[in-house]
Amino acid sequence: MRIITIPCLSDNYAYLIDAGEACAVVDPSEAAPVRAALAREGLRLTHIVNTHHHGDHTGGNLELKAAFGAQVVGPARENGRIPGLDIAVSEATGWQFAGRKVTVMDVPGHTLGATTYVIEGNAFTGDTLFSCGCGRVLEGDPAMMWASLSKLMTLPDQTQLWCGHEYTEKNASFALTLEPEYQALRMFTQVVRKARASGAPSMPSTMALEKLVNPFLRPDSPAIRKALGMEDADDVAVFAEVRRRKDAF
C-alpha cells in the first residue's frame, strides 16, 4: 500500500491510498488535482473517503463519483451532509478497504461527526489533528475536542499522521509564542521551514513527534501553563485557552 499526497485549493491535502486492486482518495476538496494524480499514476478510483462534511474536504465527491463510479465513505453521524454518501461508518461499524481493516475513530469537536481513519499504521485525521496544531472547535466544545485528541494520542507512537491542511509552519510559529525556548520545538520549526521553502509538504508527521511538539496535546506542560498564567488549571481549561489564543493568532 502506498500513499500519494495531492495539494488542493490553497492549503488543503487530499490523499490517494493505492492498495493495488483498489484505490481511495481521502478528502477530495476538488476533483481536478485528484483526476490528474490518478492519470499520472495510472490508477482507477474505487472509493472516496471523507473525514467530515465541510466543503473543502468533500467538494470533489460528486464529480469523482460520476467519473469513476467510486463509492463514497463517510461518517454515519454526518449522513445527509456528505455529498453522494454510499457507506456510512462509525467506530462501531469499522470498515474494510481492499481486504485491510480500517479502524474508524469518532473524534468530534471540529464537527460533531469528525472521523479519523487508521489503516496499516497510517491515520487520516482531517481537521481534528494537524501537525503542531488542531482544528478549530466549531460544532463541539473544548472538553469534547480534548477528549478526541486524547483518544488519538492512544495510537502507537510510530503511527504516521496525514492531516487535512498545510498549516504546520504557522502552527509552529504560534507554538513558539508559548514556549520560545523549547529546543525540540525550535528544531522542529527549522525543519518545517526548510521543507516548506523547498516546496515539500510537511506531511506525514508521527504521533511521537506530535506528542513532543504540539501544544494542543500538551496542556500539562509546566512551561505552557506558566506562559498562560494557568499553573493550577485543569487540562481542558488550558487546552481551551491555547485554542482561543490560536484562533486570534
N, C-alpha and C positions, 0 to 999 in steps of 0.2 A: 504494500500500500504506500502511495506517495501523496504528498500534499503540495498543491501549487497555489501560490499567493497571487491574487488578482487585485491590483489597485482599482478602485471605482470612485466616481464622483470626485470630491476634492481631498478626502482623507479617509474614505471607507476601504475596508478589505472584504472581498469575497474569497472563498477558498474552494478549490477543486479537490475532491478526495477521489483519487484514481485507485480503484480496487481491482483492476483488470476486467472482470466481467461486468462491473457496474461502475458508475461514476456519479458522484453527487456534487452539488455546489451548495455551500453554506452562505446564507445571507446575500443573495444577489441584489444589490441595490439598483442595478441597471443591467440590461441584457447584453448590450453591445460588447463590453470588455470580456464578458463570460463567453460569448459566442466566438470571439477572436481567439481566446485561450484554448477553447475546445478544438477549433480548427487547427491551430498551431500544434497542439499535442496529439491530434488525431484521435480524439475521444468523442464518444456519444453520451449525452447526458441522460441518466436514468432517474435521478432524484434531485429535488430541490429541498433544502433543509433550512428552516427559519428558526432563529433563537427567540425572536419576539416580533410583534406586529408592526413596528414602525416602518414607514415607507422607505427610509434609507437602508432597510435590510430586506424588504420584500418587493421593491419596485420593479424588479425584473421577472418576478414569478410568472405572470400570465404569458408574456412573450416567450419565455423559455419553455413553458409547459406546452404552448401551442406548437412551437418549432420542433420539439423533441419527443413530445408525449410523456414527459417526465412526471413522476408523482411528487406532489408537494407534501412535505412532512413538517409538522409544527406543533406548538403547544396546545394541548386539549383545552386549557384554560383560556386560550385566545381564539377558540373556534368562532368563526364569523368575522374575525378581524384579520385573518391571514388570507390573502388572495389565493384562490384556487386550492385551498387545503383539501387533501385527499386522506392523509393518515394523521390522526390526532394522537399525540403521545403524551405520556406523563411519567413521573417517577415510578408509578405503579405498573404501567404497561411495558416500559423499556422499548427497545426497538432492535431489529436485526437489519444489518446492511451487508449485502454480499456475503452472507454466512457468518458475519462477525457480530459479536454482541456489542450493542451501543448502550452505555449507561446514560440514562436520561435523568438529569438533576433539576428539580424545581428550585429556582433561585429568584423568588420575587423581590421586588424593590424598585428597580428601574421601571419595569412594568409588572403588573400582578401575575402575568403568565411567563415571565422571563425564564428561559431554559438554557442549560448548558448540556452539551453532548460530549461524551467521552468515549473514544474508540482507540483501542490499541495504544494507550498512553498519551493520547492527544485530546485536549479539552478545547472545545469551541465555545467561548464564553460570551460572545456577542457584546453587549454593552453593560454586562454585570461587572466583570473584572477586566481592567486594562493593565498594560504594563506600567507600573508605578502610579496607578490610579484606579478609579472605579467609575461606574456610570452615575449620572445624576439620579436622585431619588424622586422619581416623577409620579408614580402611582402607589408606592408603598410609603413606609416611614423609616426613620433611621434604624429602629430596632429590627425591622424586617430585613433591611438591607444588610445590617451587620450579621444577622443570623445566616443569610445567604452566603456572604463572604466567608464566614466561619465554616460553613459546610464545604465550600470549595477548598479551604485550607486543609481539609482532611484527605485530599488527593495526595498520592505519593509525591515526594519532592521532585522526582525526575519527570513528572508529567509536563509535557510541552503545552504551552498556552497560546492559542490562536485567537486574538481579540478582534473586535469589530472595527476599530479605528486606529489610525496612526496618530496617537496623541502623546506618545512616550516622551518626546523632548520637552514639551510644555509641562507634562506631568512632573518630570524630574526637576524642572525649574521651580515649580511650586513646592515640591518636597524639600528643596534646599532652603526655602524660606523658613521651614520648621526646624531643620537640622543642618545648618550651614557647615558645620564642622564634622559631620558624619562621613568618615572616609569611604565606607562602602558605597554610599550614595554619590559621593563626589566622583569616584572611579566609574560607577555605572553611568553617570551623566556624561562623562568624557567619551565613553564607548558609544553611547547613543548618538551624541552629536557628530562623532566621526562617521558613524554609519549613515546617518541622515544626510550629511554633507556629500557623501558619495552616491546618494540616491538609493541606498539599500534600505529595506524595511527593517524595523526593529523587532518584528515577529520572526520566530516564536520566542516567547520568554519561557521560563520554567517556574514551577511552584516554589522551588527552593529560592530562586532569585527574588521572586516577589515577596516572600516572607522576610527576606533580608532588607529590601529597599523600599517597599511600597508602604507609604504612611497610613493608607487606609486599612492595611492588615496589621498595623502595629499600634493600636491605641493604648497598649500597655507600656509603650516606650517612655522611660523617665524623661528623656530629652524632649519628646513631643509634648508630654504633659506639662513640663516646665515652660516650654515656649508658649503654650496656651494659657498658662496660669490655672491649670486644672489637675493639680497633683493628686487630689483626693476624689476626683470624679470617677464614675463607673465607665466601662469601656464604651457603652452605647453613647453616652454624653460626649465623650472625647471624639468618637467617630463622627457624630453629628456636627461638632464644631469644625473638625477638619473638612468635612464635606461643605459646610457653609462657607468657609474661607476659600475653598477651591472654586465654588460657584461664583465668587466675586473676583477671582484672580484674573 
